[in-house]
C-alpha cells in the first residue's frame, strides 16, 4: 500500500489557513438534476450547454435532466461557444482531464461549476501522484486539468491531489477564475511555454508539495520557462506551498502583471519530506539571468521562510508598487541584481527589510522615509478567511501603517 504525505500546518497562520472556508463553497453532493432547480436559481439552459453529474451516464444527451458522468466526455463533445456545467460532487478520474481543443475570442469554451455548487476534481487516482523521487512527469500527464487549447474559461472548480493542479502548455487567451488548487503533488497552477494573455483571477492555491523533488518546485503559481505577453495574476492567495508562493523562473522577456495578491507561509516542510529543498519566497520574480520587466502592485508577503519579494537574478526593470513585506525570515524586498523601481512599499520586521544594490532605485518606501513603522493590525484572520460573495479578498486593516501613511498595500 502506498502512503501519501499528510498536510500539516505549523504556527498560528498555518492553523488559520487550515480553517479557511473555500471560496466556491456549495453542496459537495450532486443535487437532483431537475430543470425546476435551475429555474429557481435563475439560470437558463442554453442549447449549447452540456451538464455533468456524478450520477450521470456518458451515454446520456448531456442535458440537465440526463447529464453526462465524466468531465472529459463533455470536453470531447464541446465546441466553440459550449458551456460545460458540472454539478456538485467529487470527480476522481484515473487519467487527467485534457483540454486540447480551442474556442474562439467571441465563443470561448466554458468549464464551470453549476450554480456555484462545490465541484472537486480529485487527481489521486492519476499517474504520478506522486512521482518517484528524482523522476520526471511526461508533459501530457502534468496537471489534473491539462490545457493546451485556447479561449477557455474555467470557473469555480477545486482541483486537488493532481500531478500539478492546473498545467497549461503553449496556451493563450484563457480566463481562470475562482479556482482552488490545493494539496497537489507539484505546483497548484502552472503555465509553461508560449502562453499569452491569460487571466488568473481570485485563485486560492495552497498546500502544494512535490515529494519527487524534495519540495524544490511546488509553488502556488508558477509561470515558468516560456514567453508570452499580457498575462495577468490578480486577487490570488498563495500559502503554505513547499517552494514559493509565486515563481516566474525564466519566463523570457515577457512582462507579467500581478495585482492584489497575497503570499504567506511558503517554504516550510509541513510534510516531513527528506532532504528538503523548498525555497520559501513569497514572490520570486524570475531567475537565471533572464530579463523580464514584471510589475507587482498592491500585494503582500509575510511569514515566508525566505524573502518577501525577490528578483532572484532577473536583471530586468521591474516595478514594485505599494506592496508590503512583513516578518519574512530573510529580505523583505531583494532587488539587488536587477534595475527595478520600487515605489511606496512597506517593509517591517523582516530579517533585512530591503536590499536594492546599486542599480535598483526607490522612492517613498518605508526605508526611504525612515523612522519606526508600527502596524494597525497583525491579525490575518479576515484577509485569509472566506472570500466575499463575488470572490474578492475581504477588506482588512491588516499590516496597514498605524500612522496612516500612504505606504504599502491596502485590502
MOFENKA-V91538 format. One record per backbone hydrogen bond with DSSP energy under -0.5 kcal/mol. NH is the residue of the N-H (numbers start at 1). CO is the residue of the C=O. Records with the same first field share a line. If there is no record, write none. Layout:
NH=CO ; CO
This chain:
3=1
14=10
15=11
16=12
17=13
18=14
19=15 ; 16
20=17
22=20
25=22
34=32
38=34
39=35
40=36
41=37
42=39
43=38
49=46
50=83
51=62
52=85
53=68
56=53
57=67
60=57
62=66
63=66
68=51
74=70
75=71
76=72
77=73
78=74
81=107 ; 108
82=79
83=48
84=82 ; 110
85=50 ; 83
86=84 ; 112
87=52 ; 85
89=118
91=120
97=144
98=96
99=97 ; 146
100=98
103=150
104=107
109=151
110=82 ; 108
111=153
112=84
113=155
114=86
116=113
117=114
118=27
119=117 ; 156
120=89 ; 118
121=119 ; 158
122=91 ; 120
123=121 ; 160
126=123
129=130
131=128
134=212
135=132
138=136
141=138
142=139
143=163
144=164 ; 165
145=165
146=97 ; 144
147=145 ; 167
148=99
149=99
151=172
153=109
154=175
155=111
156=177
158=119
159=157 ; 180
160=121 ; 158
161=182 ; 183
164=162
165=187
166=188
167=145
168=190
169=147
170=192
173=196
175=152
176=199
177=154 ; 175
178=201
180=157
181=204
182=159 ; 180
183=206
185=162
188=219
189=220
190=166
191=222
192=168
193=224 ; 225
195=193 ; 227
197=229
199=174
200=198 ; 232
201=176 ; 199
202=234
204=179
205=237
206=181
207=239
209=184
213=210
214=211
215=210
216=213
219=217
220=244
221=245
222=189
223=247
224=191 ; 222
225=249
226=250
227=193
231=255
232=198
233=257
234=200
235=259
237=203
238=262
239=205
240=264
242=208
243=218
245=281
246=282
247=221
248=284
251=248
252=226 ; 250
253=291
254=251
255=253
257=231
258=256 ; 295
259=233
260=297
262=236
263=300
264=238
265=302
267=241
268=265
270=268
272=269
276=273
277=214
280=243
282=307
283=308
284=246
285=283 ; 310
287=290
288=312
289=313
290=287
291=289
292=290
294=292
295=256
296=319
297=258
298=321
300=261
301=324
302=263
303=326
305=266
306=280
308=331
309=332
310=283
311=334
314=311
315=313
318=316
319=294
320=341
321=296 ; 319
322=343
324=299
325=346
326=301
327=348
329=304
330=306
332=352
333=353
334=309
335=333 ; 355
339=316
341=318
342=361
343=320
344=363
346=323
348=325
351=328 ; 330
352=330
355=333
360=356
361=340
363=342
366=345
368=365
369=365
370=366
376=400
377=397
380=378
384=380
385=382
388=392
391=388
399=377
400=397
402=374
404=401
407=405
408=344
411=396
